[in-house]
């Protein structure tokens, strides 16, 4: 297999190498206060020669740090199935990742790439989860990590960053300002940027969840099937801010289809907070409009300008994806319902996916296979949960 980057807009190919983040031609058309142009995707030529149940990735496995990332549970919440009437409802639980969030999937691949290429430092901006994730993976990989984090980020996530030994640079203002400051730093210093969407490997790393979902559903529905047997969910509910998890989930199912392990795409739902719903608004309007300042209890999906917005919107449009917008009140109620009804304590961003499912459920067939992605632990943002409890 030969790996390369391909522009999601114009199709131009580039070598996978340090310093290559966006398509040169399309990035020149970048407008202020709009999603990134020229997002690159990882592609390959040739035949997959790995195991039948393996995941093709553009970095050799020997460079991955020894950290148990991925292979998270897909499990059936018995009480929630009974209460909702959806007997084929599953939770994809990434709260048990080493740093407590789904972002470890992207961080692991970025760290492996850095080790493969002899890079010693990684920089990024974050609302909190990507920062604590990269700090954790960097600690395991022996890499220096510099994070740019808004001062309003939850205390638990800031503490994680410092415990893992990363350098924390707090930013006055929003994630969008932190993003710009981190890019200026990585450009001036030459260190590897892990910024979400900007670095194509962040999308590629997150596709692993789709491979797991399809294989886990295959085993759940057909226990005697051979290795590599997959089943497709009918619906996947994804918490969405920047749109990178959404794009990664789509990329995984696209690759599974190319490999012949599945024969169709699921309906993917972009679940957004009402106070940060740029992608849902763009899906309805057909294009992105002027940004609206974000304001939501779900800090992990709170962005003014979704950096991967154009790419994510293209995936939704191509594959018939849907969007659902939920209020902060619905998010906090969903957080408590999910916890008290299943035993899974999710942070508000993940609760947005559950609230999105609950809002969309009346229009779905209860016999369909539904996966709700729970991407972050509630212990990362106690203050959000306290609001929901009136404490």
C-alpha positions in Angstrom: 0.0 0.0 0.0 1.2 3.5 -0.8 -0.3 6.3 1.3 -0.8 9.9 0.3 -2.9 13.0 1.2 -5.7 14.0 -1.2 -7.5 17.4 -1.1 -11.1 17.0 -0.2 -12.0 19.9 -2.5 -9.8 19.6 -5.7 -8.5 16.1 -5.5 -4.8 17.1 -5.7 -2.4 14.6 -4.1 0.5 15.3 -1.7 3.1 13.2 0.1 2.5 12.6 3.7 5.3 14.5 5.3 5.9 16.9 8.3 4.7 20.4 7.6 2.0 19.4 5.1 -1.4 20.3 6.5 -3.6 21.8 3.8 -3.9 21.9 0.0 -1.8 24.8 -1.2 -4.2 25.8 -4.0 -7.4 25.6 -2.0 -6.0 27.1 1.1 -5.3 30.3 -0.8 -9.1 30.8 -1.2 -9.4 30.9 2.6 -11.8 33.5 3.9 -11.7 35.1 7.3 -14.1 33.7 9.9 -14.9 30.6 7.7 -14.1 26.9 8.0 -10.7 25.8 6.7 -10.3 25.3 3.0 -8.2 22.5 1.5 -8.7 19.9 4.1 -6.6 16.8 3.3 -7.6 13.2 3.7 -5.4 10.1 4.0 -5.8 7.7 1.0 -4.0 4.7 -0.2 -3.2 3.0 -3.5 -2.9 -0.8 -3.8 -4.5 -3.6 -1.9 -4.9 -3.9 1.9 -2.6 -6.8 2.9 -3.2 -6.8 6.6 -5.5 -9.0 8.7 -9.1 -9.3 7.6 -10.2 -7.4 10.7 -7.4 -4.8 10.7 -7.6 -1.1 10.3 -5.4 0.5 7.5 -3.5 3.4 8.9 -0.7 5.5 7.4 1.9 5.0 10.2 3.6 1.6 10.9 2.4 0.0 14.2 5.8 -0.2 15.7 5.8 3.6 16.2 2.7 3.6 18.3 3.3 4.4 22.0 2.3 1.7 24.5 -1.0 3.1 25.6 -4.3 1.2 25.4 -6.2 3.5 23.1 -9.3 2.2 21.2 -11.1 -1.1 21.4 -13.7 0.6 23.6 -16.9 -1.1 24.5 -20.1 -1.1 22.4 -22.7 -2.1 24.9 -26.4 -2.5 25.2 -28.0 -0.3 28.0 -30.7 -2.6 29.2 -32.9 0.0 31.0 -32.6 2.6 28.3 -33.6 0.1 25.7 -36.7 -0.7 27.7 -37.5 2.9 28.4 -37.1 4.1 24.8 -38.4 1.0 23.1 -35.3 0.7 20.9 -34.2 -2.8 21.5 -31.2 -2.4 19.1 -29.7 0.6 20.9 -26.0 0.6 21.7 -23.6 3.1 23.4 -20.1 3.4 22.0 -18.3 4.2 25.2 -15.0 6.2 24.8 -15.1 7.6 28.3 -12.8 4.7 29.2 -9.9 6.0 27.0 -6.7 6.7 28.9 -7.4 10.5 29.1 -11.2 9.9 29.4 -12.1 11.1 25.8 -12.4 10.0 22.2 -9.6 12.5 21.3 -7.0 9.8 22.3 -7.6 8.1 18.9 -6.3 11.1 17.0 -3.6 11.9 19.5 -2.2 8.3 19.2 -1.8 8.5 15.4 -0.3 12.0 15.6 2.2 10.8 18.2 3.1 7.7 16.2 3.7 9.9 13.1 6.0 12.2 15.2 8.0 9.2 16.5 8.3 7.8 13.0 9.6 11.1 11.7 11.9 11.9 14.6 9.8 14.9 15.8 10.1 15.8 19.5 7.4 18.4 20.1 3.7 18.7 19.3 1.6 21.9 19.7 -2.2 22.3 19.6 -5.2 24.4 20.6 -8.1 22.9 22.4 -11.3 23.5 24.4 -9.8 20.9 26.8 -10.2 17.3 25.7 -7.7 17.4 22.8 -5.2 19.1 25.1 -5.5 16.6 27.9 -5.5 13.8 25.4 -2.3 14.9 23.6 -0.7 15.5 26.9 -1.5 12.0 28.0 -0.3 10.3 24.8 2.7 12.6 24.7 3.7 11.4 28.1 3.5 7.8 27.0 5.4 8.6 23.8 8.1 10.7 25.4 7.1 13.8 23.4 7.0 17.4 24.5 3.5 18.9 24.2 2.6 22.5 24.2 -1.1 23.4 24.5 -3.1 26.6 24.0 -6.2 26.5 26.1 -8.9 29.1 26.8 -8.8 30.2 30.5 -12.5 29.2 30.8 -11.8 25.5 30.0 -12.9 23.2 32.8 -10.5 22.9 35.7 -10.2 19.1 35.5 -8.9 19.3 31.9 -6.3 21.9 32.8 -5.2 19.8 35.8 -4.9 16.8 33.4 -2.6 18.7 31.1 -0.3 19.7 33.9 -0.3 16.3 35.5 0.8 14.7 32.2 3.7 17.1 32.1 2.7 19.3 29.1 3.3 23.0 28.9 0.0 24.9 29.4 -0.4 28.3 27.8 -3.7 29.8 28.8 -5.5 32.1 26.3 -7.7 35.0 27.0 -10.7 34.4 24.8 -12.3 31.6 22.8 -11.0 28.4 21.3 -10.8 30.2 17.9 -8.2 32.6 19.4 -6.3 29.7 20.9 -6.3 28.0 17.5 -4.8 31.0 15.9 -2.1 31.4 18.6 -1.2 27.7 18.4 -0.7 28.0 14.6 1.5 31.0 15.0 3.6 29.1 17.5 3.9 25.9 15.4 4.7 28.0 12.3 7.4 30.0 14.0 9.0 27.1 15.8 8.5 24.4 13.2 7.0 21.9 15.7 4.3 19.5 14.6 0.7 20.9 14.9 -2.0 18.5 16.1 -4.7 21.1 15.6 -8.0 19.4 14.9 -8.9 19.3 11.1 -5.7 21.2 10.2 -3.6 18.1 10.7 -5.2 15.4 8.5 -4.1 12.7 10.9 -6.6 13.9 13.4 -9.4 12.8 11.1 -7.7 9.6 10.1 -7.2 8.5 13.8 -10.8 8.9 14.6 -12.0 6.6 11.8 -10.9 3.7 14.0 -14.2 4.0 16.0 -16.2 3.1 12.9 -14.1 0.0 12.3 -14.8 -1.0 15.9 -18.5 -0.3 15.7 -19.0 -2.4 12.6 -17.0 -5.3 13.9 -18.6 -5.2 17.4 -22.1 -5.1 15.8 -21.1 -8.0 13.6 -20.1 -10.1 16.7 -23.2 -9.0 18.6 -25.6 -9.9 15.9 -23.7 -13.0 14.5 -21.5 -14.4 17.2 -20.3 -17.4 15.0 -19.2 -15.2 12.1 -15.6 -15.2 11.1 -13.1 -12.4 12.0 -13.7 -9.3 9.9 -17.4 -9.8 9.7 -19.1 -6.5 10.0 -22.6 -5.0 10.4 -23.6 -1.5 9.7 -25.6 0.6 12.2 -28.7 2.2 10.7 -28.1 5.4 12.7 -25.0 6.9 14.4 -25.5 9.9 16.7 -22.3 12.0 17.0 -21.6 15.0 19.2 -20.3 17.8 16.8 -18.4 21.0 17.3 -15.5 21.3 14.8 -16.8 18.4 12.8 -13.7 16.3 13.0 -15.2 13.3 14.9 -18.1 13.4 12.4 -15.7 13.4 9.4 -13.6 10.6 11.0 -16.7 8.4 11.5 -17.6 8.9 7.9 -14.1 8.2 6.8 -14.1 4.9 8.7 -17.3 3.7 7.1 -16.1 4.9 3.6 -12.9 2.8 4.1 -14.9 -0.2 5.3 -17.1 0.0 2.2 -14.0 0.2 0.0 -12.6 -2.9 1.7 -15.9 -4.7 1.0 -16.7 -5.3 4.7 -19.9 -3.3 4.5 -22.2 -2.6 1.6 -23.9 0.7 2.7 -23.4 3.8 4.8 -25.2 4.5 8.0 -27.3 7.6 8.6 -25.0 9.8 10.6 -26.5 12.5 12.8 -24.6 15.7 13.7 -25.8 16.5 17.2 -25.1 20.1 18.1 -25.8 22.5 21.0 -28.2 25.3 20.1 -25.5 27.7 21.3 -22.9 26.3 18.9 -24.7 25.0 15.8 -22.8 26.3 12.8 -22.7 23.0 10.9 -26.4 22.3 11.5 -27.3 25.8 10.2 -25.1 25.3 7.2 -26.7 21.9 6.4 -30.1 23.6 6.4 -29.0 26.7 4.4 -26.6 24.9 2.0 -23.6 27.0 3.0 -21.9 28.6 6.0 -22.9 32.1 7.0 -21.3 34.7 9.2 -20.2 33.1 12.5 -22.3 33.4 15.7 -20.5 33.6 19.1 -20.9 30.2 20.8 -22.6 29.9 24.2 -23.3 26.5 25.5 -22.7 24.4 28.6 -21.2 21.7 26.3 -17.7 23.3 26.2 -16.1 20.4 24.2 -18.3 21.2 21.2 -18.4 25.0 21.6 -16.8 26.8 18.7 -17.6 30.0 16.8 -16.1 28.8 13.5 -15.9 25.0 13.0 -12.5 24.5 11.4 -13.6 21.2 9.8 -17.0 22.6 9.0 -16.8 22.6 5.2 -15.4 19.1 5.1 -18.0 17.8 7.5 -20.8 19.5 5.7 -19.6 17.9 2.4 -19.8 14.4 4.1 -23.3 15.0 5.4 -24.5 16.2 2.0 -22.8 13.4 0.1 -24.1 10.6 2.4 -27.5 11.9 3.3 -26.6 12.8 6.9 -28.8 14.6 9.3 -28.5 17.3 11.9 -30.3 17.8 15.2 -29.9 20.8 17.5 -30.6 20.6 21.3 -30.8 23.2 24.0 -28.6 23.3 27.0 -31.6 22.3 29.1 -32.0 19.2 26.9 -28.3 18.4 27.2 -28.3 18.6 31.0 -31.5 16.5 31.2 -30.0 14.0 28.8 -26.8 13.8 30.9 -28.8 12.9 33.9 -31.0 10.5 32.1 -28.0 8.7 30.5 -26.2 8.4 33.8 -29.2 7.3 35.9 -30.6 5.0 33.3 -27.4 3.3 32.2 -24.6 4.0 34.8 -22.6 5.9 32.2 -21.6 9.5 33.3 -20.9 11.5 30.2 -19.8 15.1 29.9 -22.2 17.6 28.4 -20.9 17.3 24.8 -21.6 13.5 24.8 -24.9 14.2 26.5 -25.7 16.3 23.4 -25.5 13.1 21.3 -27.9 11.3 23.7 -30.2 14.3 23.7 -30.1 14.4 19.9 -31.1 10.8 19.7 -34.0 11.4 22.1 -35.2 14.3 20.0 -34.9 12.4 16.7 -36.3 9.1 18.1 -40.0 9.8 17.4 -39.2 9.8 13.6 -37.1 6.6 13.7 -38.0 2.9 13.3 -37.6 1.3 16.7 -36.3 -1.9 15.1 -33.4 -0.1 13.6 -29.8 -0.4 14.9 -28.8 2.8 16.7 -25.4 3.8 18.1 -25.0 6.8 20.3 -21.3 7.9 20.6 -20.3 8.8 24.2 -17.0 10.6 23.7 -16.0 12.1 27.0 -16.3 11.3 30.7 -18.5 13.4 32.9 -15.7 13.7 35.5 -14.0 16.1 33.1 -16.6 18.8 33.7 -18.2 18.5 37.1 -19.4 22.1 36.9 -21.7 21.3 34.0 -23.3 18.4 35.8 -23.8 20.5 38.9 -25.8 23.0 36.9 -28.1 20.2 35.7 -28.5 19.0 39.3 -29.2 22.5 40.6 -26.2 22.5 42.9 
